[in-house]
């Protein structure tokens, strides 16, 4: 029997720490390629900072911002997966069944709120920097 993977916990990890791939490591182990790609956003941000001469903080943190937006999308995908399909994929040999509750619904609403706000803010700042040179902030 293997460990039971909790869908609500996976959604919460993707919402809170999805930019670092923690949810991927929880679900697939420490050698998940996409989880490692999420984790590489930190050294990439450091490289952008090191290569630029006092670069704008937006450009420095852009890899982390993008990784977090992908994490929000993954949180939504995990959260809306039906329990039967979730159990077939991650809990086939655990002998237990998943039962989603209201906590998952609250996490999905928060993910939509924060994720959509972050995506809109990222796009607006990106267009501000590209088309006006940062004239609006």
C-alpha positions in Angstrom: 0.0 0.0 0.0 1.3 3.4 -0.9 0.7 6.8 0.7 -2.7 8.5 0.1 -2.3 11.8 -1.8 -4.7 14.4 -0.4 -6.2 16.6 -3.2 -7.0 19.5 -0.9 -3.4 19.5 0.5 -2.0 19.4 -3.1 -4.2 22.3 -4.1 -3.1 24.3 -1.0 0.6 23.6 -1.8 0.1 24.7 -5.4 -1.7 27.9 -4.2 0.8 28.8 -1.5 4.1 27.4 -2.8 3.4 26.6 -6.4 6.0 29.0 -7.7 8.7 26.6 -6.1 7.0 23.4 -7.3 6.3 22.0 -3.8 3.0 20.5 -5.0 4.8 18.6 -7.7 7.3 17.2 -5.3 4.4 16.2 -3.0 2.6 14.4 -5.8 5.5 12.9 -7.8 8.6 12.9 -5.6 11.8 14.8 -5.6 12.9 14.1 -9.1 9.8 15.6 -10.9 11.1 17.6 -13.9 8.5 20.3 -13.9 8.9 20.7 -10.1 12.6 21.2 -10.7 11.8 23.7 -13.5 9.7 25.7 -11.0 12.5 25.6 -8.5 15.0 26.9 -11.2 13.1 30.2 -11.2 15.0 31.3 -8.2 18.6 30.9 -9.6 17.3 32.3 -12.9 16.1 35.4 -11.0 19.5 35.6 -9.4 21.2 35.4 -12.9 19.0 38.2 -14.2 20.0 40.3 -11.2 23.7 39.5 -11.6 23.7 40.2 -15.4 22.0 43.6 -15.2 23.4 46.9 -14.0 20.8 47.6 -11.2 17.9 46.1 -13.2 14.3 46.9 -12.5 13.0 44.6 -9.8 10.2 43.5 -12.1 12.7 42.0 -14.6 14.6 40.4 -11.8 11.6 38.7 -10.3 9.8 37.9 -13.6 10.9 34.2 -13.6 9.4 33.8 -10.1 6.2 35.7 -11.0 5.7 33.5 -14.1 6.4 30.3 -12.1 3.7 31.4 -9.5 1.1 32.1 -12.2 1.7 28.6 -13.6 1.4 27.3 -10.0 -2.0 29.0 -9.7 -3.1 27.3 -12.9 -1.9 24.0 -11.6 -3.8 24.6 -8.3 -7.0 25.1 -10.3 -6.4 22.0 -12.4 -5.7 19.9 -9.3 -8.7 21.3 -7.5 -11.3 20.7 -10.2 -10.2 17.1 -10.9 -13.0 14.8 -9.9 -12.2 12.7 -6.9 -12.6 9.4 -8.8 -10.1 10.5 -11.5 -7.8 11.8 -8.8 -7.8 8.5 -6.9 -7.3 6.5 -10.1 -4.2 8.6 -10.9 -2.6 9.2 -7.5 -4.2 6.8 -5.0 -4.7 3.6 -7.0 -2.9 1.4 -4.5 -3.7 3.3 -1.3 -6.9 1.5 -0.6 -8.6 4.8 0.4 -11.0 7.2 -1.4 -10.8 11.0 -1.6 -13.7 13.1 -0.4 -13.4 16.8 -1.2 -15.1 19.3 1.1 -15.8 23.0 1.5 -12.1 23.8 2.2 -11.2 22.8 -1.4 -14.0 25.1 -2.7 -12.6 28.0 -0.6 -9.1 27.3 -1.9 -10.3 27.4 -5.5 -12.0 30.7 -5.0 -8.9 32.2 -3.4 -6.8 30.8 -6.2 -9.0 32.4 -8.8 -8.9 35.7 -7.0 -5.2 35.9 -6.3 -4.2 34.2 -9.6 -6.3 36.5 -11.8 -5.1 39.6 -9.9 -1.5 38.5 -10.3 -1.8 37.8 -14.0 -3.5 41.1 -14.7 -0.9 43.0 -12.6 1.9 41.2 -14.3 0.5 42.0 -17.8 -0.1 45.6 -17.0 3.4 46.2 -15.5 4.9 44.4 -18.5 3.1 46.6 -21.0 4.0 49.7 -18.9 7.7 48.8 -19.0 7.7 47.8 -22.7 5.7 50.6 -24.2 6.3 53.6 -21.9 9.6 52.7 -20.3 8.0 52.6 -16.8 6.4 56.0 -17.0 3.5 54.9 -14.7 5.5 53.5 -11.9 
